[in-house]
Amino acid sequence: MNLKTLLWIGLVAGLLLGLDRLLLYMEGRGWIYYRRKKPSSSALSNACLEVQQLLEPSKKYVVQIKKDERRDQQEAGDLPPEEQG
C-alpha cells in the first residue's frame, strides 16, 4: 500500500468515528435512538395514536387520556427514571 491509500483509509475511519460520535450525541439529547437506547413499544403505539387522531378525530379522546395518565404518573413519581422526560 502506498501513502495515498493509507491516508484515504484514515480519512474514512475518521469520518465514521465522527459520525458515530455525532449520532451518540444526538441520542444523548433524546433526538434519535441509535445504539444505547431502544424505543419502547409504548412510544410506537403513542405515535400511531397521534397519526390516527389526525385521520379519525373521534380518537382524540384516547390520545388525551393517555397524555393525562402519563402526566399523572410523572407527578406521582410512578414512572421508572428512563421513562421520565
DRENPA-3360 file (N, C-alpha, C; in nm, 2 decimals, always signed):
BEGIN
1 = MNLKTLLW = +0.08/-0.12/+0.00/+0.00/+0.00/+0.00/+0.09/+0.12/+0.00 ~ +0.04/+0.22/-0.07/+0.11/+0.34/-0.07/+0.05/+0.44/+0.03 ~ +0.12/+0.55/+0.04/+0.08/+0.66/+0.14/-0.06/+0.71/+0.11 ~ -0.10/+0.73/-0.02/-0.23/+0.78/-0.06/-0.34/+0.69/-0.01 ~ -0.32/+0.56/-0.02/-0.42/+0.47/+0.02/-0.44/+0.47/+0.17 ~ -0.33/+0.48/+0.24/-0.34/+0.48/+0.39/-0.41/+0.61/+0.44 ~ -0.38/+0.72/+0.37/-0.45/+0.85/+0.40/-0.60/+0.84/+0.38 ~ -0.64/+0.77/+0.27/-0.78/+0.76/+0.24/-0.85/+0.67/+0.35;
9 = IGLVAGLL = -0.78/+0.56/+0.38/-0.83/+0.47/+0.49/-0.85/+0.55/+0.62 ~ -0.75/+0.63/+0.65/-0.75/+0.70/+0.78/-0.86/+0.81/+0.77 ~ -0.88/+0.87/+0.66/-0.99/+0.97/+0.64/-1.13/+0.91/+0.66 ~ -1.15/+0.80/+0.59/-1.28/+0.73/+0.60/-1.30/+0.68/+0.75 ~ -1.20/+0.63/+0.81/-1.21/+0.58/+0.95/-1.24/+0.70/+1.04 ~ -1.18/+0.81/+1.02/-1.21/+0.93/+1.10/-1.35/+0.99/+1.08 ~ -1.39/+0.98/+0.95/-1.53/+1.03/+0.93/-1.63/+0.93/+0.99 ~ -1.61/+0.80/+0.99/-1.70/+0.71/+1.05/-1.70/+0.73/+1.20;
17 = LGLDRLLL = -1.59/+0.75/+1.26/-1.58/+0.78/+1.41/-1.65/+0.91/+1.44 ~ -1.63/+1.01/+1.36/-1.70/+1.14/+1.38/-1.85/+1.12/+1.37 ~ -1.90/+1.05/+1.27/-2.04/+1.02/+1.25/-2.10/+0.95/+1.37 ~ -2.02/+0.85/+1.42/-2.07/+0.77/+1.54/-2.08/+0.86/+1.66 ~ -1.99/+0.94/+1.68/-1.99/+1.04/+1.80/-2.11/+1.13/+1.78 ~ -2.13/+1.18/+1.66/-2.24/+1.27/+1.64/-2.37/+1.21/+1.67 ~ -2.39/+1.08/+1.62/-2.51/+1.01/+1.65/-2.53/+0.98/+1.80 ~ -2.42/+0.95/+1.87/-2.43/+0.92/+2.01/-2.47/+1.05/+2.08;
25 = YMEGRGWI = -2.42/+1.16/+2.04/-2.45/+1.29/+2.10/-2.60/+1.32/+2.08 ~ -2.65/+1.30/+1.95/-2.79/+1.32/+1.92/-2.88/+1.23/+2.01 ~ -2.83/+1.10/+2.03/-2.91/+1.01/+2.11/-2.91/+1.06/+2.26 ~ -2.80/+1.11/+2.30/-2.80/+1.16/+2.44/-2.89/+1.28/+2.46 ~ -2.91/+1.36/+2.36/-3.01/+1.47/+2.37/-3.15/+1.43/+2.35 ~ -3.17/+1.30/+2.32/-3.31/+1.25/+2.30/-3.37/+1.27/+2.17 ~ -3.29/+1.31/+2.07/-3.34/+1.34/+1.94/-3.36/+1.21/+1.85 ~ -3.28/+1.11/+1.87/-3.29/+0.98/+1.80/-3.26/+0.86/+1.89;
33 = YYRRKKPS = -3.29/+0.74/+1.84/-3.25/+0.62/+1.90/-3.14/+0.56/+1.81 ~ -3.02/+0.53/+1.87/-2.91/+0.48/+1.79/-2.86/+0.35/+1.85 ~ -2.77/+0.36/+1.95/-2.71/+0.24/+2.00/-2.75/+0.20/+2.14 ~ -2.75/+0.30/+2.23/-2.77/+0.28/+2.37/-2.91/+0.26/+2.42 ~ -3.00/+0.33/+2.36/-3.14/+0.33/+2.40/-3.22/+0.27/+2.29 ~ -3.32/+0.19/+2.33/-3.41/+0.13/+2.24/-3.55/+0.19/+2.26 ~ -3.62/+0.22/+2.15/-3.75/+0.27/+2.17/-3.85/+0.18/+2.23 ~ -3.93/+0.23/+2.32/-4.03/+0.14/+2.38/-4.15/+0.12/+2.29;
41 = SSALSNAC = -4.22/+0.01/+2.32/-4.34/-0.02/+2.24/-4.45/+0.08/+2.27 ~ -4.45/+0.14/+2.39/-4.55/+0.24/+2.42/-4.52/+0.36/+2.33 ~ -4.40/+0.40/+2.31/-4.37/+0.51/+2.22/-4.42/+0.49/+2.08 ~ -4.41/+0.37/+2.03/-4.46/+0.34/+1.90/-4.61/+0.35/+1.89 ~ -4.67/+0.29/+2.00/-4.82/+0.29/+2.00/-4.87/+0.44/+2.02 ~ -4.80/+0.52/+2.09/-4.84/+0.66/+2.11/-4.83/+0.73/+1.97 ~ -4.72/+0.70/+1.90/-4.70/+0.77/+1.77/-4.82/+0.73/+1.67 ~ -4.85/+0.60/+1.68/-4.96/+0.55/+1.59/-5.09/+0.62/+1.63;
49 = LEVQQLLE = -5.12/+0.64/+1.76/-5.24/+0.70/+1.81/-5.24/+0.85/+1.76 ~ -5.13/+0.91/+1.76/-5.12/+1.05/+1.72/-5.16/+1.06/+1.57 ~ -5.11/+0.97/+1.49/-5.14/+0.97/+1.34/-5.29/+0.94/+1.33 ~ -5.34/+0.84/+1.40/-5.48/+0.80/+1.39/-5.57/+0.92/+1.43 ~ -5.53/+0.99/+1.53/-5.60/+1.11/+1.57/-5.62/+1.21/+1.46 ~ -5.52/+1.22/+1.38/-5.53/+1.31/+1.26/-5.63/+1.26/+1.16 ~ -5.63/+1.13/+1.14/-5.72/+1.07/+1.04/-5.86/+1.05/+1.09 ~ -5.87/+1.02/+1.22/-6.00/+1.00/+1.28/-6.02/+1.08/+1.40;
57 = PSKKYVVQ = -6.08/+1.20/+1.39/-6.09/+1.29/+1.50/-6.16/+1.23/+1.63 ~ -6.24/+1.13/+1.61/-6.30/+1.07/+1.72/-6.21/+1.00/+1.82 ~ -6.08/+0.97/+1.77/-5.98/+0.90/+1.85/-5.91/+1.00/+1.94 ~ -5.94/+1.13/+1.93/-5.87/+1.23/+2.00/-5.88/+1.21/+2.15 ~ -5.99/+1.16/+2.20/-6.01/+1.14/+2.35/-5.91/+1.04/+2.40 ~ -5.88/+0.93/+2.32/-5.79/+0.83/+2.36/-5.65/+0.89/+2.38 ~ -5.61/+0.97/+2.29/-5.48/+1.03/+2.30/-5.47/+1.12/+2.42 ~ -5.58/+1.20/+2.45/-5.58/+1.29/+2.56/-5.58/+1.22/+2.69;
65 = IKKDERRD = -5.65/+1.11/+2.70/-5.65/+1.03/+2.82/-5.51/+0.97/+2.85 ~ -5.44/+0.92/+2.74/-5.31/+0.86/+2.76/-5.21/+0.97/+2.81 ~ -5.22/+1.09/+2.75/-5.14/+1.20/+2.79/-5.16/+1.24/+2.94 ~ -5.29/+1.24/+2.98/-5.32/+1.28/+3.12/-5.27/+1.17/+3.21 ~ -5.29/+1.04/+3.18/-5.24/+0.94/+3.26/-5.09/+0.95/+3.28 ~ -5.02/+0.97/+3.17/-4.87/+0.98/+3.18/-4.83/+1.10/+3.27 ~ -4.90/+1.21/+3.25/-4.87/+1.33/+3.33/-4.89/+1.30/+3.48 ~ -5.00/+1.23/+3.51/-5.03/+1.20/+3.65/-4.93/+1.10/+3.71;
73 = QQEAGDLP = -4.88/+1.01/+3.63/-4.78/+0.91/+3.67/-4.65/+0.98/+3.70 ~ -4.61/+1.08/+3.61/-4.49/+1.15/+3.63/-4.50/+1.24/+3.76 ~ -4.61/+1.30/+3.78/-4.63/+1.38/+3.90/-4.62/+1.30/+4.03 ~ -4.67/+1.18/+4.02/-4.68/+1.09/+4.14/-4.54/+1.02/+4.15 ~ -4.46/+1.02/+4.05/-4.33/+0.95/+4.06/-4.34/+0.80/+4.03 ~ -4.44/+0.76/+3.96/-4.46/+0.62/+3.94/-4.39/+0.56/+3.82 ~ -4.33/+0.65/+3.73/-4.26/+0.60/+3.62/-4.11/+0.57/+3.65 ~ -4.05/+0.47/+3.59/-3.91/+0.44/+3.61/-3.83/+0.56/+3.55;
81 = PEEQG = -3.71/+0.58/+3.60/-3.63/+0.70/+3.56/-3.61/+0.71/+3.41 ~ -3.59/+0.59/+3.34/-3.56/+0.60/+3.20/-3.68/+0.64/+3.12 ~ -3.80/+0.64/+3.18/-3.92/+0.68/+3.10/-3.96/+0.82/+3.14 ~ -3.91/+0.88/+3.24/-3.95/+1.01/+3.28/-3.88/+1.11/+3.18 ~ -3.95/+1.21/+3.13/-3.90/+1.30/+3.04/-3.86/+1.43/+3.10;
% end
